[in-house]
Amino acid sequence: MPTYRAKLGRGYKKKPKCFHRRLMSRASRHASVALRERHGHGVKRALAGGIRPSGRGWFASGRVVLMFKLEDSWMQLPIRLVIGFGFMAHGWAKLSRGPAGFANLLHQIGVPAPLLTAWVTTFLEILGGAAILIGVLVTYVSVPLVVMMAVAMFTIHVRYGFSAINTIGLTAAGPQFGPPGYEVNLLYIAGLLALIVGGPGVLSIDAWRNRLLQGEK
């Protein structure tokens, strides 16, 4: 069966490679301009780093790269506000009641140096929560907070199951609740990991400092 090229005969003329390169270059320029208008300076940094657009996506080293402007994203803001306020509230509750009471709990579960650990945990929750809230050193602060929540989960809460609300009875005064499970610990850990991977986002000291270092307004 004759091919399409054979049917055309001498009238067939293969497009030169330079034509295809010009075509792809023109499409890349149009895609770059459109993405710059939509996403701003983050795309400029991606282009400077060797990532080039094509008609089907973003390619780097032969692999499709999904581009998220996480540094300039708003999606981390509610996570930061909730997690930061939560840690500060728990830390302030320990401090207002006195870390000695929390140290007794740590002593019962076999934590070494319970009083020192209670004081360190209290100030880590207050200062770490404040750092998360305003978005300063978020990646570095999140790591010890993740470790702290994981220790609390495996040493205290895991024995009470998953649910953070364990109803054990109902009286005339209202429902009676048992010790909470590890549900809240997992939520805090997930939020902190999201901040470690995605960065602090907008309205943060870290993002403002990065813009100054990169010379952006």
N, C-alpha and C positions, 0 to 999 in steps of 0.2 A: 504493500500500500504506500503510495507516494507520500512523503512528508510535506509539511507546509512549505518548507524551504524549497523542496523540489518542484512543487507546483508554481512557485513564484519564479523559479529559474534564475535567469540573469538579473531579473528585476529585484531580487532579494538583496538587501544590503544590510549587513549586521551593523548595529550601532556601535561606534567605537567606545572603548572603556572610558575615555575622557568625558564623553557625553554623560554616562551614568554617574561618574564622579561629580560632574557639575550639577546634575539633578539632585543627588543626595546632599551635596553641599548647600544648595539653595533650600531644600526642605529642612536641613538642620538649622540654617539661619532663621528661617521663619519660626521653627519650633522654639529656638532659643529666645527670640524676641517675645513670643507669646508667653512663654514661661516666666521671663523676667518681669513682664507687665503684671502677671498674676501673682508671682511669689517673691519678687524683690531680690535682695542681695544674696539670699541663700543659693539661688541658682547660679549667680556669678561665681561664688566660691566653688560650686560643684564643677562648673565649666573650667575654672582655673586648675582644678585638681585632676583634670584629664577625663572627666565623664562627659560624654557627648550624647545629644538627643538623636533619636531616629524616628521613623514614622510609627514604630510600634512601642516605643518606651525609651528607657534610659539604659545605656549599655556601658559597662566598664569591664575590661579584661574578658570580654565575651559573655558576660553574665548580665541578666537584667537586674538592675538596681532600682528598688522602689524608693523614691525620693520623698522624705518627709522633712519639712522644715521644723524640726522639733524644738530647736532653740528659740524660734519666734512663734511657737504655738501657744494657744490659750488653754489647751486641754489639761496641762499639768497644774494650772492655777487652783481649781477646786480641790484636787488631791492634796496640794501643799497646804491649803488653808485648813482642811479637815484634819489631816495628820498632824500638822504643826500645833493646832489648837488642842487636839486630843492629848498629845504628849505633854504639853504645858499644863493642862488641867490635871492630869494624873500626877505629874511631878509636884505641882503645887499642893495637891491633896496630901501627898506623903509628907511634904515639908511642913504644912500647917498642923498635921497631927503629930509630927515628930518622927524622924526616921527610925527611932528606937523600936516603935511598934512594927514597922516593916522588917526591921532586923530580926525580931523574934520569929516572924514567919520564915525568913531565910534560914534561921538556925534550925527550925523544925524540919526543913527539907534537906538539911545537910550542906548548905552552902558555906564554904570556908570564909572566914573573916566577915561574918554577917553584918556587923555594924558599918565597917568600911564599905562593903558592897552596897548597903542601903543608902549611904550618903552619895556614893558615886552614881548609883542608879537614879536617885532623886535629881541631882544636878544635871545628869545626862538627859533626863526627860525634859527638864525645864529649858536648859540652854539649847539642847538639840531640837526641841520643838520650836523654839524661837527662831533658830537658824533655818529650819524648814519653812516656817511661816513667811519669813522675809526673803527667802531664797538665796542664802549665802552659804557657800561651801556645801551645797546640798549632797553632792556625791559622796564626799568624805564623811559627812555627819550621818548619812543614811546607813552606812555599813555597820557601825556599832549599835545603832538602833535595831537593825535587822537581827543582829546576833542576840541582843537583849530580848527581843520578842520571841525568837526561836527557843531560847533557854526557858523563858516563862511558859511557853507552850508545852514543851516536852517534860518539864519538871513539875508543873502544877496543873495546867488546864486539860491536858490530853486525857487524863483519867476520868474526866467528867463528860466526855463525848464531844460532839461537834457543836451543838447549838449553844449560843451565848445566853439564851433564856431557857432555863430548866425549871419548869413549874412542877413543884413536888406536892402541892396541896392547895386547897381553897378553904378559907375560913370566913367568918362574918366580917373580919377586918379587910379581907381581900385575898388575892392569890399569894401563895408562899413560894419563894424561889430558892433553888439550890445553887451551888457554885457554878459559875459560867464555864462553858467548854472553850475550845480553841478557835472558834469561828472568828472572833474579833482579832486574835493574833494573826490569823491567815490574811485577813483584810488589810491589816497594817503592813504586813510583810509584802503583800502584793503591791500596795501603793508605794512603798519605799523602793521596791525593785523597779517599778515603772519610772520613778524619779531618777534612779541610778542610770537606767538605760536611756531615757528620753531627755534628761536634763531638767532644769528648773522651769523652763518656759519663760513667758513674758512676765513683766512686773516683778522681776527678781534682781537682786544685787549681782548675782553671777552673770545674768544676761547683759546687764548694764556694763559690767566690767569687761566682758568679752567684746562688746561693741567698741569700747574705748581702745582696747588692745588692737583691734582690727582697723581702727581709724574711721569707723562709721559713725554717722551722726544719729 
